Amino acid sequence: MAETGDDVICLAEDRMGRLWVGLYTGLLSLEDGRFRTHTPQLPERFVLCVEPAADGTLWLVVLRSDPPDRGPCRLLRYEPASGRTVLRHFHATT
């Protein structure tokens, strides 16, 4: 995990048995003993929450972590197969 940082913020397991790791600096998945980074596909790097959906997509709560423009939180739907994200809603700034 050295390539994206090691501050684990959240963990979730999807229906396929993949472990999703939300970090201060991105998103990783663990499958078959290998980590894969999904950070380049995300518009914001700080992953506060990961919630796998039944259809294989993920709901992510992300936060812009670059000072001085920190926040607001965003709710994204992330499609791991395509790397596509869809912004769903803005939350209050933190």
C-alpha contacts under 8 A as a table, 3 or more apart, distances in Angstrom:
res1	aa1	res2	aa2	distance
1	M	4	T	5.81
1	M	5	G	5.96
1	M	6	D	5.94
1	M	35	F	7.54
2	A	5	G	5.17
2	A	6	D	6.41
4	T	23	L	7.85
4	T	25	T	5.69
4	T	26	G	6.34
4	T	37	T	7.85
5	G	23	L	7.16
5	G	24	Y	7.28
5	G	25	T	6.06
6	D	23	L	6.99
6	D	24	Y	7.99
7	D	23	L	5.58
7	D	24	Y	5.86
7	D	25	T	7.94
8	V	11	L	7.76
8	V	21	V	6.74
8	V	22	G	6.06
8	V	23	L	4.74
8	V	24	Y	6.93
9	I	21	V	7.57
9	I	22	G	5.43
9	I	23	L	5.18
9	I	24	Y	6.59
9	I	47	V	7.12
9	I	48	L	6.11
9	I	49	C	7.57
10	C	21	V	5.96
10	C	22	G	4.94
10	C	23	L	7.07
10	C	47	V	7.76
10	C	48	L	6.56
10	C	49	C	5.84
10	C	50	V	6.86
11	L	19	L	6.93
11	L	20	W	5.60
11	L	21	V	4.82
11	L	22	G	6.25
11	L	49	C	7.86
11	L	50	V	6.91
12	A	19	L	5.76
12	A	20	W	5.12
12	A	21	V	6.82
12	A	50	V	6.17
12	A	51	E	6.54
12	A	52	P	7.16
13	E	16	M	7.99
13	E	17	G	5.91
13	E	18	R	5.55
13	E	19	L	4.50
13	E	20	W	6.01
13	E	52	P	7.15
14	D	17	G	5.43
14	D	18	R	5.54
14	D	19	L	6.71
14	D	20	W	7.66
14	D	52	P	5.36
14	D	53	A	7.63
14	D	56	G	7.54
15	R	18	R	7.46
15	R	52	P	7.86
15	R	54	A	7.27
15	R	56	G	7.67
17	G	31	E	7.52
18	R	29	S	6.43
18	R	30	L	5.68
18	R	31	E	5.18
19	L	29	S	5.53
19	L	30	L	5.04
19	L	31	E	6.85
20	W	27	L	7.19
20	W	28	L	5.84
20	W	29	S	4.51
20	W	30	L	6.48
20	W	50	V	7.21
21	V	27	L	5.74
21	V	28	L	5.04
21	V	29	S	6.05
21	V	30	L	7.88
21	V	50	V	7.82
22	G	26	G	6.25
22	G	27	L	4.85
22	G	28	L	6.66
22	G	46	F	7.63
22	G	47	V	4.90
22	G	48	L	6.49
22	G	49	C	6.65
22	G	50	V	6.69
23	L	26	G	4.98
23	L	27	L	5.90
23	L	28	L	7.84
23	L	45	R	7.91
23	L	46	F	6.20
23	L	47	V	5.57
23	L	48	L	7.51
24	Y	45	R	6.75
24	Y	46	F	4.42
24	Y	47	V	6.12
24	Y	48	L	7.75
24	Y	65	S	7.93
25	T	39	T	7.69
25	T	45	R	4.98
25	T	46	F	5.24
25	T	47	V	7.36
26	G	37	T	7.64
26	G	38	H	7.13
26	G	39	T	4.74
26	G	42	L	7.82
26	G	45	R	4.65
26	G	46	F	5.81
26	G	47	V	6.08
27	L	37	T	6.05
27	L	38	H	5.32
27	L	39	T	5.29
27	L	45	R	7.66
27	L	47	V	6.67
28	L	35	F	6.32
28	L	36	R	5.46
28	L	37	T	4.52
28	L	38	H	5.75
28	L	39	T	7.35
29	S	35	F	5.56
29	S	36	R	5.28
29	S	37	T	6.60
29	S	38	H	7.58
30	L	33	G	6.24
30	L	34	R	5.44
30	L	35	F	4.56
30	L	36	R	6.48
31	E	34	R	5.49
31	E	35	F	6.72
37	T	40	P	7.76
38	H	41	Q	5.95
38	H	42	L	7.22
38	H	80	P	7.77
38	H	83	G	7.54
39	T	42	L	5.44
39	T	45	R	6.60
40	P	43	P	7.95
41	Q	83	G	5.64
41	Q	84	R	6.89
41	Q	85	T	7.43
42	L	45	R	6.44
42	L	85	T	6.96
44	E	47	V	7.77
44	E	62	V	6.02
44	E	63	L	5.95
44	E	64	R	5.12
44	E	65	S	7.50
45	R	62	V	6.85
45	R	63	L	6.88
45	R	64	R	6.47
45	R	65	S	6.85
46	F	62	V	5.42
46	F	63	L	5.10
46	F	64	R	6.29
46	F	65	S	5.93
47	V	50	V	7.40
47	V	60	L	6.84
47	V	61	V	6.06
47	V	62	V	4.56
47	V	63	L	6.61
48	L	60	L	7.42
48	L	61	V	5.40
48	L	62	V	5.56
48	L	63	L	7.17
49	C	59	W	7.96
49	C	60	L	5.57
49	C	61	V	5.04
49	C	62	V	7.24
50	V	58	L	6.60
50	V	59	W	5.83
50	V	60	L	4.79
50	V	61	V	6.78
51	E	58	L	5.62
51	E	59	W	4.99
51	E	60	L	6.46
52	P	56	G	6.77
52	P	57	T	6.18
52	P	58	L	4.42
52	P	59	W	6.20
53	A	56	G	5.69
53	A	57	T	5.42
53	A	58	L	5.56
53	A	59	W	6.98
54	A	57	T	7.35
56	G	79	E	7.36
56	G	80	P	7.78
57	T	77	R	6.77
57	T	78	Y	5.67
57	T	79	E	4.77
57	T	80	P	6.48
58	L	77	R	5.69
58	L	78	Y	5.07
58	L	79	E	6.54
58	L	80	P	7.69
59	W	75	L	6.97
59	W	76	L	5.74
59	W	77	R	4.71
59	W	78	Y	6.29
60	L	74	R	7.99
60	L	75	L	5.73
60	L	76	L	5.10
60	L	77	R	6.29
60	L	78	Y	7.06
61	V	73	C	6.57
61	V	74	R	5.59
61	V	75	L	4.69
61	V	76	L	6.35
62	V	73	C	5.57
62	V	74	R	5.33
62	V	75	L	6.57
62	V	76	L	7.46
63	L	70	R	7.26
63	L	71	G	5.36
63	L	72	P	6.05
63	L	73	C	4.58
63	L	74	R	6.36
64	R	69	D	7.19
64	R	70	R	5.16
64	R	71	G	4.95
64	R	72	P	6.70
64	R	73	C	7.22
65	S	69	D	7.48
65	S	70	R	5.04
65	S	71	G	6.81
66	D	69	D	5.92
66	D	70	R	5.60
67	P	70	R	5.30
71	G	93	T	5.36
71	G	94	T	6.17
72	P	90	F	6.99
72	P	91	H	6.36
72	P	92	A	6.14
72	P	93	T	4.19
72	P	94	T	6.48
73	C	90	F	6.26
73	C	91	H	5.23
73	C	92	A	6.68
73	C	93	T	6.21
73	C	94	T	7.37
74	R	87	L	7.14
74	R	88	R	7.51
74	R	89	H	5.97
74	R	90	F	4.85
74	R	91	H	5.93
75	L	87	L	6.24
75	L	88	R	5.51
75	L	89	H	5.36
75	L	90	F	6.56
75	L	91	H	7.65
76	L	85	T	6.30
76	L	86	V	5.51
76	L	87	L	4.69
76	L	88	R	5.57
76	L	89	H	7.51
77	R	85	T	5.55
77	R	86	V	5.18
77	R	87	L	6.63
77	R	88	R	7.04
78	Y	83	G	6.88
78	Y	84	R	5.91
78	Y	85	T	4.47
78	Y	86	V	6.60
79	E	82	S	5.71
79	E	83	G	5.45
79	E	84	R	5.30
79	E	85	T	6.32
80	P	83	G	4.98
80	P	84	R	7.22
